[in-house]
Amino acid sequence: MYQYNEIDQTLVDERVAQFRWQTEQFLRGELSEDRYRHLRLRNGIYIQTHAPMLRIAIPYGVFNSKQIRMLAHIARTYDKGYCHFTTRQNVQFNWPKLEQTPDILADLATVQMHAIQTSGNCMRNTTSDHLAGVCVDEIADPRPYCEIIRQWTTLHPEFDYLPRKFKIAVSGAVNDRAATQLHDVGLHLVKNDAGVLGFKVLVGGGLGRTPIIGKVIRPYLEQQHLLSYLEAILRVYNLFGRRDNKYKARIKILLKETGIEKFTAMVEQEWQLIKDGRELAAERVEEIKAHFAPPTYDSTAAVDNSFTLHLANDQAFATWVKYNTVAHKVSGYKAVFLSLKAPDVPPGDMTDVQLDAVADLADRYSFGEVRSTHRQNLVFADVKQSDLFTLWKQLDALNLATPNIGTVTDIICCPGLDFCSLANASSIDVTKEINDALDDMDYVHDIGELKINFSGCMNGCAHQSVGHIGILGVDKKGAEWYQITLGGSSDNEAAIGERLGPAVAKDEVTKAITTILAVYVEQRLEEESFLDTVKRVGITPFKEQVYANN
């Protein structure tokens, strides 16, 4: 993974010192709440229902074990002993004291971490594929380009105050695991007819109250033009994006109102003005790529037959391997998912004890590296098959081995009313109720791949619009109600879910979900996925059963 140089470290250290001074000014009453608000947001600090919330940037979702141990230290020193992993591959702490946030940022800086630009109307953390560099369907590793973008976006003076937040995602594989079509800019690594690597550029995706699938504005962009083309897009957005209405300020609204042809022409015109002499040097790309060189794999890993024996002799282990591991490009290795979706735990939460243990396991089994995913789980990207049985036992003892990755209980869930001041409805307790109703793991596995996304408000932090089943909390005269959508997807064939019907009361949500699953089991063809069944039969059969008694 990328290691800070002197310039990187100096920038982060100076940012900590600057924010410490600003916070001290605010606490002394020398800086108004309105002026301080913009400063704290640029450093990842929200004021939530019960306490400040600190969001830490995890560039393209990659940590080392030392950084994981720092998260454990922060959890027990400044918080209530745990942290929360988000759908943007970041980490959040929900209980820090405002006066201690500069100390937290100073501790983070010692392990090359920060919270810069994790909030506010600026360019946010660049996200990517959690299987980058190891997946079998990879065209090229996207992480070096993510790092180049990270350096370019950090404290960029021209784009510090955009009309609204701006998010970039990069995918380098055939299968899009980075939800690139749902970002302000999505970049797909592709090759042209001559086999030369470049980018397909999508613009205008986004979720929230107006979910929109991004559109391709350039099918192929040479890699040397990456930054100048991004700059052209940002310039057009900065000039013409709306600032009078925050609900219409995202680039997706600008593109929708302008039209794809005119918007593309505006970007191309701006790019022609700035691209000459602004190429990304091939030497610079190679320099960054060197930080992501593959680890030294064991060439004899595939020879060990203990893995096959354990699969044959232990059904619980075999089930975990089926759901929580995926193929690796190197023979004898697997990528391993650590499930943060145990039935008795809020989705995405981890304790300080778990964090410390995971850091130790990463050192022992995965070259000291950990990754976060868009579904609030973690990944060890490089585990020898011969180590899987021992690793599984240790993860199981830590409550991190629930065999449910990609299943109906692998629910994305935002904090909802329990923490978030923006939420209209709770989500964590309803998610637990759904999990309790689906506690038969054989049934869960029979259902197969099914993604439930659950948000407590229209901001859609849990991406409910693109869940196979989406649940959205809404307020009705002070009561908690929930809208349900079906058929959404964030994968290659991205789609916005279709609303099932009127919102249902809180005490009816779990029944509605189990009814939807029952209809699926009844309607599906052999081996047919939930999403394919919904596409084939439509939502009417589901709607009729969910609202049968209304």
RACORQUI-V834908 format. One record per backbone hydrogen bond with DSSP energy under -1.0 kcal/mol. NH is the residue of the N-H (numbers start at 0). CO is the residue of the C=O. If there is no record, write none. Layout:
<<NH CO> <NH CO>>
This chain:
<<8 4> <9 5> <10 6> <11 7> <12 8> <13 9> <14 10> <15 11> <16 12> <17 13> <18 14> <19 15> <20 16> <21 17> <22 18> <23 19> <24 20> <25 21> <26 22> <27 23> <28 25> <29 24> <35 31> <36 32> <39 35> <40 36> <41 37> <43 40> <44 39> <45 52> <47 50> <48 418> <52 45> <53 92> <54 43> <55 90> <56 113> <59 125> <60 57> <61 58> <62 369> <64 367> <67 63> <68 64> <69 65> <70 66> <71 67> <72 68> <73 69> <74 70> <75 71> <76 72> <77 73> <80 74> <82 349> <83 91> <84 347> <85 89> <88 85> <90 55> <91 83> <92 53> <99 96> <100 97> <103 99> <104 100> <105 101> <106 102> <107 103> <108 104> <110 107> <111 108> <112 107> <116 41> <117 114> <121 119> <123 165> <126 167> <131 128> <133 130> <134 130> <137 134> <138 171> <139 171> <145 141> <146 142> <147 143> <148 144> <149 145> <150 146> <151 147> <152 148> <153 149> <155 152> <161 120> <165 121> <168 184> <169 126> <170 186> <173 136> <181 178> <182 179> <184 166> <185 201> <186 168> <187 199> <188 170> <189 197> <191 195> <194 191> <197 189> <198 220> <199 187> <200 217> <201 185> <202 214> <203 183> <204 182> <205 211> <211 205> <213 180> <214 202> <216 200> <217 200> <220 198> <224 221> <225 222> <228 224> <229 225> <230 226> <231 227> <232 228> <233 229> <234 230> <235 231> <236 232> <237 233> <238 234> <239 235> <240 236> <247 244> <252 249> <253 249> <254 250> <255 251> <256 252> <257 253> <258 254> <262 258> <263 259> <264 260> <265 261> <266 262> <267 263> <268 264> <269 265> <270 266> <271 267> <274 270> <277 274> <279 223> <284 280> <285 281> <286 282> <287 283> <288 284> <289 285> <290 287> <291 288> <292 289> <296 294> <300 297> <302 299> <308 304> <309 305> <310 306> <311 307> <312 308> <313 309> <317 313> <318 314> <319 315> <320 316> <321 317> <322 318> <323 319> <325 334> <328 133> <332 329> <333 382> <334 325> <335 379> <336 323> <337 377> <338 399> <344 341> <347 339> <348 345> <349 82> <351 80> <354 350> <355 351> <356 352> <357 353> <358 354> <359 355> <360 356> <361 357> <362 358> <363 359> <364 360> <365 361> <367 361> <368 365> <369 62> <370 378> <371 60> <372 376> <375 372> <377 337> <378 370> <379 335> <382 333> <384 331> <386 383> <387 384> <390 386> <391 387> <392 388> <393 389> <394 390> <395 391> <396 392> <398 395> <399 394> <403 401> <406 403> <409 406> <410 408> <411 451> <413 453> <417 414> <418 415> <419 415> <423 455> <424 455> <430 426> <431 427> <432 428> <433 429> <434 430> <435 431> <436 432> <438 435> <443 439> <444 440> <445 441> <446 442> <447 443> <449 405> <452 468> <453 411> <454 470> <459 456> <462 459> <465 462> <466 463> <467 450> <468 450> <469 484> <470 452> <471 482> <472 454> <473 480> <475 478> <478 475> <480 473> <481 503> <482 471> <484 469> <485 497> <486 467> <487 466> <488 494> <493 491> <494 488> <496 464> <497 485> <499 483> <503 481> <505 479> <507 504> <508 505> <511 507> <512 508> <513 509> <514 510> <515 511> <516 512> <517 513> <518 514> <519 515> <520 516> <521 517> <522 518> <523 519> <527 524> <532 528> <533 529> <534 530> <535 531> <536 532> <537 533> <542 538> <543 539> <544 540> <545 541> <546 542> <547 544> <549 546>>
